[in-house]
Amino acid sequence: MKLTVLGYWGGYPGAGEATSGYLLQSDSFNLLIDCGSGVLAQLQKYIKPEELDAVVISHYHADHVADIGVLQYARLIQSFLQEGMQTLPIYGHNKDEAGLMSLTHLQHTKGIAYDPSGELKVGPFTITFQLTKHAAVCYAMRITDGKDTIVYTADTALIPELIPFSQNVDLLIAECNFYKGMDGSGPGHMTSEDCGKLAQQAEVQKLLLTHLPHFGQLSQLVTEAKEVYNNKVELASSGWTWGA
């Protein structure tokens, strides 16, 4: 499994960058996790929009779905330029009916509801879900291709359920919207200390901090997470990669 970070900012993108978006590749299958603002421009550094095989959405806040519309237009335009374009499946939860419906556009993309209590099999990937604590209904994802396993927390405050959900994964992609000593539980976000605690208690192999704030010295987040997690911690950045 190869992971490429396309976007990592919380709320809105930094100049020339993007909010949440992660490209997962295994066995020549291209899976996009979340599709925030600016993600489509970043995606094209690696693959063409028509080369995507599937998309999975954690929730319907704009910084996670803002580029769904332009992805749909990209598929529409390419359908005029080449024959045989397949309908792109975009998986999302059905707790927001309007959000789920927005994932479908003519014959170019089709919104499909995943069952958060079951397994979603997409190409070589198997995904399970965990409801998070956030301002909107949101699901963390545990994703494996049978060789490697990652957990993407999506947006959430720290909750006990995330510890067994993340147990022993190779990579924990944890949202980190606040610094140590701040309270992110109201809006449903984690601090650097929360991320470190989760990584330590779940005994993960590596921690990637993402969904980063637009204030403060970001390197401080790593320092604070390492105070409670005695292993590898890195900051997400555009083009950051992990795996084969």
Disulfide bonds with the S-S distance in Angstrom:
none
